[in-house]
Amino acid sequence: MLFAPISIKENEVETRNDNYRLENLTVVSARRELLGAGLLVASSLGGFGLAFADILWPAEKIGIALVCGIGLWAGFSIGRLRFHSRDLSGSELSGVIWGTYGHLNRKRREIAAAIHAAKTEGKS
């Protein structure tokens, strides 16, 4: 699932608001941006739950477990697709798409293949 549409044309990547020319892109990366925060929330809240398990009500234990699980799920599942080139250096446009990490990684591979095809096509 992507939180914004993305399509790959002949020589450009089209997002909701912008188009990026494939020949200008140097690096396309998909990262798990929320992984650190998800691990921090899950470990700190889980540690709290374990430390005070003897005085917590069962509903509070369940709530802590749910928040820990949601934090871990968000950290491992949600990612961001980023484009890097010398034209986009320092621009907020470089982090364009948020979505599930698996889908973003597939799109990253498609874009990398399109960049490779455009570069080899231009050499012949």
C-alpha positions in Angstrom: 0.0 0.0 0.0 1.3 3.4 -0.9 0.0 6.6 0.7 0.4 8.5 -2.6 0.3 7.2 -6.2 3.5 6.6 -8.1 4.0 5.6 -11.7 7.0 5.0 -13.9 6.8 6.4 -17.4 9.4 6.1 -20.2 11.9 8.6 -18.8 10.3 9.9 -15.6 8.8 8.9 -12.3 5.4 10.6 -11.7 4.2 11.2 -8.1 1.1 13.0 -6.9 2.6 16.5 -7.2 5.9 16.1 -9.0 7.7 14.4 -11.9 11.3 13.3 -11.6 13.4 12.7 -14.7 15.2 9.3 -14.5 18.4 10.6 -15.9 18.8 13.1 -13.0 18.3 10.5 -10.2 21.4 9.1 -8.8 20.1 7.1 -5.8 16.6 5.7 -5.1 16.2 4.3 -1.6 13.4 2.8 0.5 14.0 3.1 4.2 12.2 2.2 7.4 12.0 5.7 8.9 9.9 4.8 11.9 11.9 1.7 13.0 14.0 3.5 15.6 10.9 5.1 17.2 8.9 1.9 17.1 11.7 0.0 18.8 12.1 2.7 21.4 8.4 2.8 22.2 8.1 -1.0 22.4 11.2 -1.6 24.5 10.6 1.3 26.9 6.9 0.5 27.4 7.6 -3.2 27.5 10.2 -2.6 30.2 7.8 -0.6 32.2 5.2 -3.3 31.9 7.6 -5.9 33.0 9.0 -3.9 35.9 5.5 -3.1 37.3 3.6 -6.2 36.2 2.8 -7.1 39.8 0.8 -3.9 40.4 -0.8 -3.5 36.9 -4.4 -4.5 36.2 -4.9 -7.0 33.4 -6.5 -4.4 31.2 -3.4 -2.2 31.6 -1.1 -5.1 30.7 -3.2 -5.8 27.6 -3.0 -2.1 26.7 0.7 -2.0 27.1 1.1 -5.1 25.0 -1.1 -3.6 22.2 0.9 -0.4 22.1 4.1 -2.3 22.0 2.8 -4.5 19.1 1.6 -1.5 17.2 4.9 0.3 17.7 6.8 -2.6 16.4 4.4 -3.1 13.5 4.7 0.5 12.4 8.5 0.5 12.7 8.9 -2.6 10.6 6.1 -2.0 8.1 6.1 1.7 7.2 8.8 3.2 5.1 9.6 6.1 2.8 10.9 6.2 -0.7 13.6 8.8 -1.3 15.2 10.2 -4.4 18.7 11.6 -4.4 20.4 13.6 -7.1 22.5 16.7 -7.1 19.4 18.7 -8.3 17.5 17.6 -5.1 20.3 18.1 -2.6 18.8 19.8 0.6 15.3 19.7 -0.8 12.3 18.4 1.0 11.2 16.9 -2.4 13.7 14.1 -2.0 11.5 12.1 0.5 8.4 11.8 -1.7 6.4 8.7 -0.9 5.3 7.0 2.4 3.9 3.5 2.3 4.5 -0.1 3.4 8.1 -1.0 3.1 7.5 -4.1 0.9 5.6 -2.2 -1.7 8.1 0.7 -1.7 11.0 -1.7 -2.1 9.3 -3.2 -5.2 8.8 0.3 -6.6 12.4 1.1 -5.9 13.5 -1.9 -7.9 11.2 -0.9 -10.8 12.7 2.6 -10.8 16.2 1.3 -10.6 15.5 -1.0 -13.6 14.0 1.9 -15.5 17.1 4.0 -14.8 19.4 1.2 -15.9 17.4 0.7 -19.1 17.4 4.4 -19.8 21.2 4.6 -19.3 22.0 1.6 -21.5 19.5 2.8 -24.2 21.3 6.1 -24.3 24.7 4.5 -24.9 23.7 2.5 -27.9 
